[in-house]
Amino acid sequence: MRKISIIIFLFTVSFGSLIAQNEKNIIYLSLDEVVTQSLNENLSLKSKILDYESQNLEVLKSYSTFLPTFSYQGMFVKNVELPVFVFMGQSFTVGTPYTFQHSLSLSLPVFTGGARIFNISAQKSIKKSLAEELKGKEAETVLNGMQSYYGIILAQSFFEIASEAVKVAEQNLTQVQNQYDAGVATELDLQRAKAQYYSTLPKLESAKSSLRISKQQLKSFLNLSLEDSLVVVDSLTTKKFLKEIDNITLTELKQLGLKNKHELLALRHQLDATNQGEYLSLANFAPKIAISASVDHQAQMEDINVSWNDYIRSKSIALAVNWPIFEGGSKIIEWQKAKIRSDQMELALKQFEDQSELFIEQSYFKYHEASSNLESLQETLKQSNESLRISNLLYEQGMSTQLDVLNAQLLYINSKIDYQQGIYDYNISQLKLLQSIGKLNTIWN
């Protein structure tokens, strides 16, 4: 009886665990929640944050070079063979078989040619560079998250349009079939209606697959479980992300971008770091001065039975100057390499500035292109909808052909797809323009 109870208990626990594993969370996402989730949960952004935190430690480490080094050393020596000196025909053994020693030492670099100061300055510049890179990574992550989010809404719209196309084609096929049975429509009209209907089915399956994939991609991007169910609460409507920036000229946008773009600011701080690297290499030409002090306790023993009274204490203070005068030209070579790195960084900065201006210009014209196209696409959709209504009405009255109806259906469906794509392009073009000038963070700040 006890075994049966245990088996029932284990089965209940296993079955409950299986049910719990199969349960799916339903996650509702809005655009604001996507921004927050992107900033908090994206794995790539988290890795960048760790890089910045690591550099914080490097800055602290650079300050530690001004602090003294305090160390302890304990040593036990077994002299296997003691030295023997011969003097006037007599030999003398020096030392004892066993030596015990304890030492406390303190060392402090007094002068390093400014290397420590230059290193601190370089590490601070690298920290500032990583801070700007982190801000740029945040903007890139949010942009990708919002693109994926709008991509889901666009895919949902395409799926709805494809479903509507199937429904319209099916209604048209039914109408033509009835007219064909009544002897009004021709065989050619019926075949065209069937072809139109069956041609819409693969597009519906493709739209369904695209919607499923786009949701999985966003869940992966936001570090959500792929087993969860994702529900998008927003619809595809035009947004005004630019606000007051919408009225700024292209020249002003370029100036704003060169001033605020995070990647440019990061490169400028990297240039400062490489310039400090030049001074750091020059510091190698200067002498190094260090002061040290030590307290030693040593016991010379004939056996290993040592006590504290057997130790002899000694103290010392030393001032050391180390100045390598010639090292085969290696220091000069390192200094020249540091200058080359600075020149390379200046070229990289100039190249990126030119690329940034070009990207701002491209984003600017893409936005205005999308804005103009949206008005045309909206009017096209309105006219194609009216054309479809009139074509169906005329066909019912026998004043139009089935081919006219099919063409009107195709124009309407394509116009609706183009209009939804136009809204998507309009919204995304604004986001890319904001990113190009380093102002995308105005969305969440």
Secondary structure as GFF3:
##gff-version 3
##sequence-region A 1 445
A	DSSP	alpha_helix	2	22	.	.	.	ID=ss1
A	DSSP	beta_strand	26	29	.	.	.	ID=ss2
A	DSSP	alpha_helix	31	41	.	.	.	ID=ss3
A	DSSP	alpha_helix	43	63	.	.	.	ID=ss4
A	DSSP	three_ten_helix	64	66	.	.	.	ID=ss5
A	DSSP	beta_strand	69	78	.	.	.	ID=ss6
A	DSSP	beta_strand	84	87	.	.	.	ID=ss7
A	DSSP	beta_strand	90	93	.	.	.	ID=ss8
A	DSSP	beta_strand	98	111	.	.	.	ID=ss9
A	DSSP	alpha_helix	115	181	.	.	.	ID=ss10
A	DSSP	alpha_helix	187	221	.	.	.	ID=ss11
A	DSSP	beta_strand	229	232	.	.	.	ID=ss12
A	DSSP	three_ten_helix	243	247	.	.	.	ID=ss13
A	DSSP	alpha_helix	250	260	.	.	.	ID=ss14
A	DSSP	alpha_helix	262	282	.	.	.	ID=ss15
A	DSSP	three_ten_helix	283	285	.	.	.	ID=ss16
A	DSSP	beta_strand	288	301	.	.	.	ID=ss17
A	DSSP	three_ten_helix	308	310	.	.	.	ID=ss18
A	DSSP	beta_strand	312	322	.	.	.	ID=ss19
A	DSSP	alpha_helix	330	396	.	.	.	ID=ss20
A	DSSP	alpha_helix	402	436	.	.	.	ID=ss21
A	DSSP	three_ten_helix	440	443	.	.	.	ID=ss22
###
